[in-house]
Amino acid sequence: MMALRERAIVSLRSVPSLPRHVRMQYDPVRQGFAVLSPEKVFWPNDISLDILRRCDGRSSVSHIIAGLAADYDAEQEAVAADVIAFLQEWSDKLLVKL
């Protein structure tokens, strides 16, 4: 019987990073960045790429939200829900480590 992995839940104190099996790579044919994991390729939009680039294993989710809000001239509250939802989805897919 396989043990179920406990679901990691994103919090403002989480410090996300990309696991070793996940990498971002520029595709010159599509002129965009792909996120590669074993047997899967994802084509995130520009905002998703901005979030992923900040998942450096040093920045907390609250720091990522503050940086994105400043860069996009948006309220932190407006950015927070989208960032947390995105990171939760990618964590659930094992593409982001919390």
Helices and strands as residue ranges (DSSP letters): E 23-27, E 32-37, E 40-42, H 46-53, H 61-71, H 76-92
